[in-house]
Amino acid sequence: MSKLSSPRHWPSWIGLGVVRLIAKLPYRALIALGRALGTLTARLPGSRRQVARRNLDLCFPELPAAERARLLRRNLADLGCMFVEFAFAWFGSDRAIARTPCAIEGLEHLERCRAQGRGVLLVGAHFSHLELCARLVSQRIRIAGMYRVMDDPVFEHAVLRARLHYADAMFAKDELRASVKYLKRGGTLWYAPDQDMRGKDTVFAPFFGVSASTLTATHHLARLSGAAVIPFFHKREPRGGYTIRLEAPLENFPSDDIVADTARVNACIERMVREAPEQYLWVHKRFKTRPDGAKPVY
């Protein structure tokens, strides 16, 4: 902690203070601020706008160009809500979180697996409100999460501490052995395998009809731990509040075919994204890694 008090980290501490102040806003004011920020975000030029546009062109070729343009604007505007929702998820009070409108469907699937003594791997996706919905569901069930270590040490220290306030445990994405042990003990672990992570154990599998480099960790975690794999979907409702859905466990998963299993996971995520496409993180370069001989898409 003493190293983090260095003057070179002071800008990060100031930024963290702003994030904490935002998290103290009432939920309705918080979402209003997010939408206001989103209005500005949607108008700003930049490389991420081009990435999102390219992703939408690749994934929704059946939509008219004008409709894809409207989807792009809504998606970029959603980034404002993402910012304030992350702040609220990390630093909102337990009382404020408990008062946030939230409907959870499908808990019986999880309880059935737990009654059998099985661990559960909740497979989700990078929607803008993923962190907040993880905290909301943690009010009902104890869950752990897998995460990417932040580049900024101040935010990494503060956010990890905040997450451990409501999460059962947190595992860095390369802590496979610890994650397997947790699942073998009957734990419930949230994981989102829908980003292009170079240098990891990946295969190419279809995502919206496009070959995408996809993490195989879902297959490996299920195979090594015996955990059930449950699709985990969440969306923000138009008037605020959230719907969270836990689906029935994937049958005959994992199989002996790692590519087929990875394709099944991508198909689940694609289906969930189609339910709320404007809330998905299209600014990520999902198709950055290409098969040998294929042309870059960005």
SVG drawing of the C-alpha trace seen along z (x, -y; Angstrom):
<svg xmlns="http://www.w3.org/2000/svg" viewBox="-40 -15 46 53">
<polyline fill="none" stroke="black" stroke-width="0.4" points="0.0,0.0 2.9,-2.4 4.0,-2.2 0.6,-3.3 0.9,-6.5 3.7,-7.7 2.9,-11.1 2.8,-9.4 -0.3,-7.6 -2.1,-10.7 -4.1,-11.2 -5.4,-7.6 -6.5,-8.3 -8.3,-11.4 -10.0,-9.4 -11.0,-6.8 -12.5,-9.5 -14.7,-10.7 -15.8,-7.1 -16.7,-6.7 -18.7,-9.9 -20.7,-8.8 -21.4,-5.5 -23.2,-7.4 -25.9,-8.8 -29.4,-7.3 -30.0,-4.7 -32.4,-6.8 -29.9,-9.7 -27.1,-7.4 -28.8,-6.1 -29.8,-9.6 -26.1,-10.6 -25.1,-7.5 -27.6,-8.4 -26.3,-12.0 -22.7,-10.8 -23.8,-8.3 -25.3,-11.1 -21.9,-12.7 -20.1,-9.4 -22.3,-8.6 -21.2,-11.8 -17.4,-11.5 -15.3,-10.2 -12.6,-7.7 -11.1,-4.3 -13.6,-2.4 -16.5,-3.8 -14.9,-2.3 -14.4,1.0 -18.1,1.1 -19.3,0.2 -17.2,2.9 -18.4,5.5 -22.0,4.7 -21.5,4.8 -20.0,8.3 -22.5,9.6 -25.7,8.1 -25.3,8.1 -29.0,8.8 -30.0,5.4 -30.4,2.4 -27.5,-0.1 -29.7,-2.7 -30.8,-0.2 -27.2,0.8 -26.4,-2.9 -29.1,-3.4 -27.9,-0.3 -24.4,-1.8 -25.6,-5.1 -27.6,-3.2 -24.6,-1.0 -22.2,-3.9 -24.7,-5.8 -24.9,-2.7 -21.2,-3.1 -22.2,-6.0 -24.5,-3.8 -21.6,-1.2 -19.3,-3.7 -21.7,-4.6 -22.9,-1.0 -19.4,0.2 -18.9,-2.6 -22.1,-1.6 -21.3,2.2 -17.9,1.6 -18.6,-1.1 -22.4,-1.3 -23.6,-0.6 -25.3,2.7 -28.5,0.9 -28.5,-0.9 -27.8,2.3 -30.6,4.1 -33.0,1.4 -32.1,1.6 -34.9,3.1 -33.9,6.7 -35.8,9.8 -33.9,13.1 -35.2,16.1 -34.1,19.7 -32.5,20.0 -34.1,23.5 -31.5,24.7 -28.7,23.6 -30.3,25.0 -30.8,28.4 -27.1,28.6 -26.1,27.6 -28.4,30.2 -26.4,32.7 -23.2,31.4 -22.0,30.1 -20.1,26.9 -21.6,24.5 -19.9,22.4 -22.1,19.5 -21.2,18.6 -22.0,15.0 -20.9,12.3 -19.5,8.8 -22.6,6.7 -22.2,3.2 -23.8,4.0 -22.0,7.3 -20.3,6.2 -23.5,4.7 -25.6,7.8 -22.9,10.0 -23.3,8.0 -27.1,8.1 -27.2,11.9 -24.7,12.2 -27.4,10.9 -29.2,14.3 -26.3,16.7 -22.6,16.7 -20.6,16.5 -17.0,16.1 -15.7,14.4 -12.9,14.6 -11.3,11.3 -8.5,9.6 -6.0,7.8 -6.2,4.0 -3.2,2.1 -3.5,-0.7 -2.3,0.6 -4.5,-1.9 -7.7,-0.8 -6.6,2.9 -6.1,2.6 -9.4,0.7 -11.6,2.7 -10.4,6.1 -11.0,5.1 -14.5,3.9 -15.3,7.1 -14.2,9.3 -16.8,7.5 -19.6,9.2 -17.9,12.1 -17.1,15.4 -13.7,15.3 -12.0,13.7 -9.6,15.5 -7.4,14.0 -8.0,15.5 -4.8,17.5 -5.6,19.1 -7.1,22.2 -6.0,24.6 -7.5,22.5 -10.7,22.1 -11.0,25.9 -10.5,26.5 -13.3,23.9 -15.7,25.6 -14.9,29.1 -15.9,27.8 -19.3,27.0 -18.7,23.3 -20.5,21.1 -18.1,19.3 -19.0,16.6 -17.0,16.4 -17.3,14.6 -15.2,16.3 -16.3,13.9 -13.2,11.8 -10.2,12.2 -7.3,13.0 -4.1,13.6 -1.6,16.0 -4.3,18.1 -5.6,21.6 -8.0,20.8 -9.7,22.4 -11.6,20.8 -15.4,21.2 -18.3,19.3 -19.7,16.2 -22.5,14.5 -21.3,16.6 -17.7,15.2 -14.8,17.3 -13.7,16.0 -10.7,16.9 -12.4,18.2 -11.1,19.3 -11.5,23.0 -11.5,22.5 -15.2,23.3 -14.5,26.8 -11.5,27.3 -13.1,26.0 -16.1,28.2 -13.9,31.3 -11.5,30.9 -14.1,30.0 -17.2,31.8 -19.2,28.5 -22.4,27.9 -22.4,25.1 -25.3,22.7 -25.8,19.8 -26.1,16.6 -27.9,13.7 -28.8,10.2 -30.2,7.0 -31.1,3.5 -34.8,2.8 -35.9,-0.4 -37.1,-2.1 -34.2,-1.0 -33.7,2.1 -32.4,5.5 -33.6,8.9 -31.2,11.8 -31.8,15.3 -30.1,18.5 -30.9,21.2 -30.9,25.0 -27.4,26.6 -26.0,27.5 -26.6,31.2 -23.7,33.6 -21.1,30.9 -18.2,31.2 -17.9,33.7 -14.7,35.1 -14.8,32.4 -13.3,29.2 -14.1,27.2 -17.7,28.3 -18.0,27.4 -16.6,24.0 -19.0,23.5 -21.9,24.4 -20.8,21.7 -20.5,19.1 -23.9,20.0 -25.3,19.5 -23.6,16.1 -24.8,15.1 -28.4,15.9 -28.1,13.8 -26.6,10.9 -29.4,10.9 -31.8,10.2 -30.1,6.9 -27.6,6.1 -27.3,2.4 -26.0,3.4 -23.2,5.6 -19.5,4.5 -19.1,4.1 -16.2,1.7 -14.0,4.8 -12.0,6.2 -13.7,9.5 -12.3,10.7 -8.8,9.3 -7.1,12.7 -7.7,14.3 -7.2,17.8 -4.0,18.4 -4.2,16.7 -7.3,14.6 -7.3,10.9 -7.5,8.6 -11.0,7.1 -10.0,4.0"/>
</svg>
